[in-house]
Amino acid sequence: MEVLCDSGGANKCPVGGVGIYNPGFWGMNIEQAKTYKVVLFVRSLGPINVSVSLTGSNGFQTLATANIVAADVSNWTKMEVLLEARSTDHRSRLQLTTTTKGVIWFDQVSVMPLDTYKGHGFRNDLFSMLQDLRPAFIRFPGGCFVEGEWLRNAFRWKETIGPWEERPGHFGDVWDYWTDDGMGHFEFLQLAEDLGALPVWVFNNGISHNDEVDTSSVFPFVQEILDGLEFAKGDAKSKWGSVRAALGHPEPFDLRYVAIGNEDCGKKNYRGNYLKFYSAINQSYPDIKMISNCDGTSKLLDHPAHLFDYHVYENANVIFSQSHKFDHTPRDGPKVFVSEYAVTGNDSGTGSLLAALAEAAFLIGVEKNSDVVEMASYAPLFVNTNDRRWNPDAIVFDSSQVYGTPSYWMQHFFKESNGATLLNSTLQPNPSNSLIASAIQWKSTVDNKTYLRVKVVNFGSTAVALKISVSGLGQNSTESLVSTKTELTSSNVMDENSFVNPKKVVPFKTLLDTVGEVMDVVLSPHSLTSFDLSMKSDNNILIAGSDSVLRSSSS
């Protein structure tokens, strides 16, 4: 920053000084009475007197300010300032100004709120949205992001740990933006731990979208991953485990899964590279489960793997029909990891009810094939509304707001499925092929009671009447406040949520009027409905409908 005016003389600086500003990512959310840490590195040949200010979006209103005064910053010097905001602006900016002539160099400038989840840097509202899904795992740091269009822009974990100012950052050339890698390997592992979820690390196997490392030269990539596993799982006295410990986490992270590449199965060197990684990891970390990029849904893989990756992005009808995708997957091979699924294109908009219903049907199919499908995750998870590179996404945010799409709320219907008992179920007859259902038995951690949950997707445009007969309900369940019906629907199948109306399409829960051996219920058009019934025992269940019949029994 070259300043031509001065504090006095003929070329006097204006009141308030001159300088530079940065609005961060489409404006910073600065809230009254909250404290923000500004960190920057500065260098100048002369003394400096710089005002560090958080201002309104137009720069006229000062929300907080402090001065940095230093006589000698001839070498790069780290400065930290705490600013307490006097008022609120959701699109604030950081300003650095001075009234002193000279040249000042700034680098690695950061503004962060002190109020983050456990002080780990995650926005509380975004973390809460994720936590409310009760995820069993987090797949990181991404898919194509890991590969890069070119290997020179692939994610390298060693360059994403340690002090932020020492991380070089890299250009994410697949999605066309620069990342400073402040959200690095350690932060992803920490996020999974904070959520009580298992980390699933996707790493580059020497292959990008446009170039590949020959198998004979891939060993440096293999060693990098072995080092990364030691960083996550190694003893605090090991070479890389000690680096983790120095970052404040002496105990190992619970890393059990790694994916060798992303969507690379058809690439020339994938199988050769894969086997090098598999052999080395299996020898050093035999407890790690490895995930292949090759599809084993219709035939067994020709290489060893614990799981294989399956991705699907399609229109709503195709996703709905894929509820039977895994019915005939070989049971004697590796398990399925559905790591990316979503309705895309015109059916999805930026997150529609139609998309959520098709995805719910797909997940019911996953649930009914849980003997072979080990894990499933919607993708992508988050999007900043100011920079949409992909539609749709589960959680939408800007600097100060957040909402879930219907697809986000759909996943709440499956929160209890992890660890539940699947009950065998079939629909007969189903002439329109617009219904799909499943039944699970799960135990609540809140009241320690056992429940039967029946989930049904009505993908059609007409209501469906069901007569449900169940044996094994608790004697007093008709008076219980916990026997409920939860429905996700709307007046228009293309309805979406937004910042203006964030809960236009959200689950609506009601008490069941009558709970007993026979219940008559109606499924709304274009709806996902779940019935949670208090169970007395694990007796057989019969669910019959006037339009369809669903038969279930304990398994």
N, C-alpha and C positions, 0 to 999 in steps of 0.2 A: 504494500500500500504506500504509494508515493504521495506525500502531502506537500503541496506547493505553498499553502498559506501558513501563517504563523500566529502566535498569540499576541503579537503587537506589530507595529510598523505599518508600512503602506499596504501590504497585502495581508491584512488581518483576517483570520478565520471567522466565519459567522458564529453567532451564539450557538452553543451545542456542538460545535466542531464539524468536521467532515470525516467521511469514512466509508465503510462498506457494510452490507447487511446480507443476511441469508435467511429465507423463510423455512428452511428445512424441507420436509416432504409435504409440499402444498399447505404450509402453515403449521406452526407449533401450537399445541393446546396448552396454554398457560392459564392456570386457575388461581384465583385469589387465595392468599394465605398459604399456598403450597410453596415448597422450596425446590429450587433447581440448581444443579451443579453445572457450571461452565468450566470446561477444561480446554486449554489451548497451549500451544508451543509458540514462543515468540523469539525474534532475534532482531537486533538493530545495532547500528554502530554508535548511536547516542542514547541518552536517557529517554525513557518513554513515560507518557501519562495518557493512558487509554481508558476511555469509558466503555464498560461492558454493559449493554442494556438489552432488556427484553421489551419490545415495543408492540403497539398495535399493528395491524396489517398494513396500514398506510405510513407507519413510522412516526406519527405525530403524538400518540399517547404513550407515555412511558409507564410500563408495568412494574419494572424493577431495574435498578442500576447500581453499579459499583465501579470503582476506579482501580486500575492496575498501574502502580507507580514503581518504577525500577530505575536505578542509576546505571546498572551494567547488565545488559543482555546481549553482549557481543557473541556469546555462544547460545545455541538453542536452549531455551529455559522453559520449563513446564510451569504454568500458572493455573491455579484453581480458584474459582470465585463461587460463593453461594449466594443466590438471589432469591429473596422472598417476594412473591408477586403481590402487588397492592390491589390489583383488579384482574378481571378475566378477559381473555381474548382467545378464541379457538383457532385463529389464523395468525398468530403472533410471529414475530421474526426476531432474530438476534442481530444487534448492531454493535459495531466496534468503531468508535470515533475518537478523534483527538483534535487539539488546537495547536499542536507542535509540528513545525516543519521537519521533514526528514523522510526516510524510507524505513518502513517496518515490515518485517516478514512474519506471516502467520502460517501455521501448519497444524493439522490434526485438531480441528476445532469441533467441540462437541457440547451439546446441551442435553442433559438427562434429568428427569424428575427423580427426587429421592424416594418418592412413594411408588415403588415397583414391588412385584410379588417377591417376598422374602429378600428384597434387595438384589435380586438376580437380573434385573433389567427388563422384565416382562411387564407390559401394561396390565394392570389388574383386571380391567374389564375384558380384555382379550383372553387372558388366562382363564378367567371365570367361565367364559363361553366354552372354552375347550375342556375345562375341568368338568363342567356339567354334563358332558357326553360320557364321562367315565371311561376314557379310552384305555384299552388293554395294552396298546403299544403305540409308538410314534416312529414312522418311517422318515428318515432324514439322510442327507440334507435335501433330497429331491430325486427327480428322475433324470430328465434331459439335462438339468442343471449340473448333474454329476459328470455327464459325458462331455458337454461343450460341443459347439460346432467344430472346434479344433482343439486338440489336446493341450495347446498352450493356454487355453481358457478353461480347462477342466478344474473342478474343485480339488484342492490339495489341502488335506487336513492339517499338516504341519504349519502351513502358512496362516492358519485361522486360530491359533492358540496363543496364549501369552498376552502381554500388555497390548491394548488396542492400537496404540500408536506404532507398535512394531509390526503390525500385520499389514502386508503390502496391499491386500485387496486384489480383486481380479474382475475382469470384464465378463459378465454372464452373457456370452454372445448368442446363446439360444433365445433368451428372452430380452436381449438388447438393453441391458442396464448394467451399470457399474455397482459392485457391492464392496463395501469396505471389510466384509467378513467379520463384523462385530458380533454377528450371530454365527459363531464358529462351532467347531467340533465339541469343545467343552460345553458350550452353552446348550447345544442340542441334547447332550447327555444329561446335563443338569435339568433341562426342561422335562425330559422323560421321567427322571427321578422325582421331581416336584409333583408331577401328575400321578405318581404311583404306577406308571406305565413302563413297559419294556422298550428299550431302544432297539430299532432295526436299522442298522447302518448300511446304506447303499454306497459302494465305492467304485471308483473307476478301475477298469481292468485292462487299461492300455488301449482303449478304443473310444473314439469320439464319433460324431456324425460323419466326419469327412476324412479322418486319418486313423491309422492303426499302428500299434507297435507289434513287430513280429514276435512270435512266441519265443524264439531263441534269444530275444533281447528284453523280455518282460520282467526279468528278475528284480530290477530296481523298483518297479511298481509293486511287486509282491512284498518286498522288504518294507516298503512304506506302509503297507496294510498290516503286516506283522507288528510293526512299531506302533501303529494306531491301536491295535488290539491290546498291546502291552500298556499303552497309555490309559486305556479304559479299564482293563482287567488286572493289570500287573500289580505286584506287591509295591508298596510305597518306597521300597529301597531299590527297585529295579530301575534301569536307565530311564525309561519313559514313564513308569509309574511314579517315580520321584518328581517328574515334571508336573504330573497331575496333582500330587500331594502339595507341591509348592504353590499351586493355584488355589489351595484351600480345601482339597478333597482327598484326604489320605486314604479313605476307604475306596475299594474298587467300585466301579459302576456295574450294574447287573446286565451286561451285554451278552445276549444269547443268540442273536440272529444277525447274519450279514447277507447282503445280496451282492453277488458278483456281477456288477454291471447293471445296465438298464436298457431293455429292449435291444439287446445286441446279438440275439441268437443267430440271426441270418448273416452276421458279419464274417468275413473270411477267417479271421484269427480267433474268433470267440471260443470255440471248443478247445483249441490248444492252450490259449491263455487261461481259460476257466480251469482246466485240469491242473495247471501250475499253481494257481491260487488254492484250489481245493486241497491238493496234496500237502502244501506247506501249512495251511491253516489247520487241517485235520491232524497233522503231526504235532503242532505246537499247542493247539487248543481243541482237543477232541470233543469238548462239550459244546462247541459252537455249531449251530445249525446253519447250513449254507443253502442259499436260494439261487436257483438257475433261472436264466432269462428264457429258456426254451419251454414251449407249451407241451404239457403232458396230459391234456384233458382227454385226448382220444387214443393215445398210445403211449407206452412206456418210453421214458427218455433213454438215450444211448450213452448216458454218462451219469456218474453218481451225483446225487443231490438229496437233501433232506426235504426241500420244498421247491416248487417252481412258481414263477411269477406269471400272473394272468392280468392283462389290462383290457378294458373295454370301454369305448366311448362311442355311443350310437344314438339313434333316435329313440323315442319312447317305446314304440311298438317292438323294436328289436330288443331293447333292454328288458321289457316285460317278458318276451318270449324266452330270454336267457335264464329265466327262473328254473329251467330244466337243463341248463348247460352241463351241470356236473352229475346228472343222474347216472351216467354211464362211464364216468371217469374211472380208470383202473384203481382198485382199492389196494393193490399190492405194490404200488410205486410211491414216489414222494407225495407229500401233501400239497394242496393248492394254497397259494398266497395271492388272493385277489387284492393287489396293492393299489390299483387305480380303477375306479368305475364311476360312470356318470352318464346321464343323458345330456347330449350336446346338440347344437344346431337349432333350428327353428322351434323345436319342441321345448327347448329349455329356456329361451330368452336369457335373462340374467339370473334365473332361478325360479322356475314355475312349479305350481302344484302338480301339473302333468308329469314333469320330470321326477318329482319326489315319489309319486305313486308307482311309476315304472321301476324306479330304483328300489322301492319297498318290496315289490314283487320279486325282483332279482335277489334281494337279501333274504327273503323268505325261502327262496330256492337254495341259497347258500346255507341257511340255517338247517334246512331239511337234509342237506348233504354234509353236515358238520363232521361226519366221520372221515371225510377226505379233504374238506376245506378247513384249514387251520386258522386262517386270519383273513380279514377283509377290511379295506379302508377306502373311503371316498376321497376323490382328488379333483381339483386342488382344495386345500383347506381354507386359506385366507386370501383375500384380495383387497388392496387399497382401491377404493372406488375411483380415485383420480388417475389410476394407471392400470386399467384392465387390459391384460395381454391374453386373457382366456376367459371364456364364459361357459358354464356358470362356476361359482365357487361356493363353498358351504357358509363361510362367514365373511361379511362385508364390513369394512371399517373406513373411517377417515381419521383425522387427527383427534377427534373427540367423541365420535359415535361408533356404534357397532350394532349390527343386527344379523340374525340368522335367516338363511333362505329356507323355503319349505323342505329342501333336502336336508338341511341341518336339523330341523325339527323332526323329520321322519326318522332320523337315526336315534332319537330319544326312545322310540318304541322298541329298540333292540338293546337297550342298556343292560337289561337283566338277562339277556341271552347268553352272555359269557359265563360259563360254568353252570348253566341250567341243564335240566334233563329234557331232552327232546322226546315228544310223544308222537308215535306214528299217526299220520293223518292223511286222508284222501277225500277229495270232493267228488260226489256222485249224485245226480248228473251235473254237468257243467256245460250245457250246450253252447253258451255264448263264449266260452273260454275267457271270460272277463274276470273270473275270481281266482284267487289263490290264497291259501290259508295255511297256518301252522299252529301248533300247540306246544307249549313248554310248561314245565313245572319248575318254579324257582322259589328260593327262600329269601325273604326280606331281612336285611341287616338292621332295619329300623325296629320292627316288632317281633322278629324271629319267627314269623309265621310262614307257612308254605302256601303258595298261590298257583293257580292254573291261569296261564295267559293264553288266550286265543287271539291271534292276529289275522285279519282278513283284509285283503285289498280288493275293492270293487273298482275295476278299471273301466267299467261300462258307464253309460249315460243314464241308466235307469236304476231305481232303488231295488234292493233285493231283500225279501223277507226270509228270516231264518228262525227255525224252532230248535233251540238247544236243550238237549237233555244230558244232565251230568250227574253221575253218582260219585260220592266221596266228598261232598261239600260239608263244611262245618255246620252243626245244628243251628247255631245262632247267626249264620251268615246273612240271613234276610235282614237283620238289624245292624249288620256291621257297616261301618262307614268306609271300609276298605275294599268292598266289592264294587268295582267301578267300570265305567265305559269311557274310553278315551278315543277321540275322533280327530282326524286331520282331513279337512275338506274346505271347500269354498264355493261361492256361487258361480265362479268361472274357472275352468280348469287351467287357464293360463294366468291366473292371478299370481302376483309376486309380492314379496315384502319390500320395504324401502325405508329410508330414514324418516320420511313423512309418516308412513304407516308401517312400523316395523313388525307389528303383530297381526297383519291382515290374514295370514295363513299360519296358524299355530295350533298345536293340539288343544282340544277342549275336553275337559274331564267332567263327567257327571256321575252321580250315584245311580246304581241300578235300582229301579223301583221294586222289582221282584227278583229275588235270588232263590232258586229252589231246584227241584228236579227237572222242571220244564220252564224254559224262558223263551218268549217270542221277542225277537229283536229285528230291527230294520237297518240295513246298510245303506247309507246315503249314496247317491250317484257320485262317481269319481271320489272315492274316499279310502282312507286307511283307518281301520277301527281295531281297537284291542279291548278285550274283556278280561279283567283281572278278578278272579273268584277265589275266595278263601277256601282252602282245602282242609278237610278233616283227615283224609288218608290218601293213599296212592291207588285208589280203585280205578277201574276202567272208566273211560269217558266216551259218551256217544253224543255227537252234535249233528242233528238232522235239520234240514231246511226245506221249506215249501218250494223254494226255487232251486236249492242245491242241498246236498247231503255231505257233511263232513264227519267222517268216522275217525275216532282217535282212541288209542289205548296206551297204557304205560309201557315204557321200554327201558 
